[in-house]
Amino acid sequence: MDYCEYRRYDAVGLAELVATGQVGAEELLETAIARLDAVEPVLNTVVYRLDERARTRAKGRLTGPFAGVPFLVKDLAQDVVGTPTGSGSRALAALPAARNALVVDRWLDAGLVVFGKTNTPEFGAKNITEPEANGPTRNPWNPEHTPGGSSGGSAAAVAAGVVPAAGANDGGGSIRIPAACCGLVGLKPGRGVVPSGPAVGELLHGAVSNGVVTRTVRDAAAMLDVVAGPDPTGPYLGARAEEPYAAIASRPPRQLRIGYATASPLGTPVDREAVAAVDDAIALLDELGHHVEPAETGIDERRLATDFLTMWFASLAQDVDDARRRTNCGPDGFELDTRVLAAVGRSVSAPDYLAALQRWNGYTQQLVAFHERYDLLLTPTLASPPIRIGELTTPPMIRILSRLIVAGRLGRLARFGGLLDSIVDDNLGRTPYTQLANITGRPAISVPLYMTPAGLPLGVQFVAPLGGEGLLLALAAQLEQARPWADRQPADTDLRAE
C-alpha cells in the first residue's frame, strides 16, 4: 500500500480494509515499517524494533476488531515477553520481560501487529522525552521542539503517520501532554478502568492509567473498548460502561455545563497561546449549544503538586532500588536527575508519605463538589506551546548541587532547601493542569483543536467525573465533527533525513 493512501485511514479504517480483503496485514506492516525507516533518523521514536516478530505474526491468522493493524507499544509498563522494558534507563536496557503486560495481551487479542516499543524518559519521570540512554525524540510538527512526555515516542510516531494509534500511559499527564504537543487525541481513562497487571495491581495508588494516543476519536473509543475491563491481579473491580464506548462516541452529548479556568493552579506563568486555545474551544462549545463559564475547583493545587511530587519521588526511589536488585547495576546506570530525585524520595518519612496520600482524598472530595455543579472542567493541557529540545536540560550549577546531594545523601535538605519548589516551577510549571485527574482518579482527555501561529499544536483538556470516559469521547467526537483535525499533518520535508 502506498504511504499516502495508508495515512488516509485511522486504525478502524485500516481494520475494515483488512476484514474486507482489500489489503493484507503483511502489506500494512511493510508500509508502516517503511514509514518508520523514513522518519526515524530525524524523530527517534522507537527504541526496540520487533520487525521480524511482527512479520511472522502478520502472516498468521489474525482475529479481533483491529486484526492486521500495525501498532507500537510504549517502553514503560507495557511489557512484551522476550523484549526488554527499558523504561528509558541504561540499567534495564538489556533485561527481557518474562511475560506480556495484560494490556499488551488485550491489544494482541484485538489483532494488532506490534512491531516496536517507543521512547520514553527514564522511568517516565519527565514531561519531555529526552533520555540519556536513547536520545531525544523530536516533534514531527517541528523537530526542534519536544513531542512531550512521557509517551513522547508514541505520540511522535502517530503524528508522523507511522501508525494510526500507539500505546501510552499517564501518571501525571503522560498521555495528554504528548497528545497536546503532537496534535492528537489523548484520553486518560479513570482509575481501574484499564488494567496495570500482572506485574503490579496498580501503579502509584491508581494514579497511572494505560491507554493510547490516536488521530481520531473513534479510534480512541474503539481502543478503549478492547482494553477496558476487569484485571484479575488488580485491587478492585472497575466499572464498565453499559454499552461500547464506540457507540457512546457516535452520538452527540446532551447540552453540557462546563466550568473553565486558564490561570496556572501553581501560580506560574501561562503563555497567551494556551489561553487562546481555551478561548477558541469556548467559542466552538458555545456554537454547539453548551454552557461554558469561568469556574474554580477550590483546590490548593500548589499543595496538590507538592503532594504529587512527594509520592512520585518516593515511587522513583523504589523504581531505582528495584532496578538495581534486578540487574546488579551501580548508580551510574541511572541519570543524575533520576538519582537526585530518588534521593529526595528516600528522604520522605512514612508519616509524611501517608499524610500526602490522605490529602489526595481531600482533593478528590473537592473535585466531586465541582462536578456537582459542572459536567466537565476545561483547561489548557499545557501552559505553553511545545518547548524546544534541551530547554529543560539541568543547568551546570544545579548538576553540581545534585551530585553533592546524591553523594552526601542530602535528599531531606533538598526537600526543605527550596529545590522541591524549584522542581515544581521548572517542570510542573509547564504542565500544571494535568496532575489533578491522576490524583483523583478521574478520566480526562486532550483534544487537538488549536494550532499556534508558529504551526505547533496546542491541545485543551477536559476532566470528567468518575465513569465519564463516554461523555469525554462523545464531546470530543462532536468537536471533531465540527472542526475535523485527523487529516492535518506535518510537512513531510521536515521529517526525512537529508
Disulfide bonds with the S-S distance in Angstrom:
none
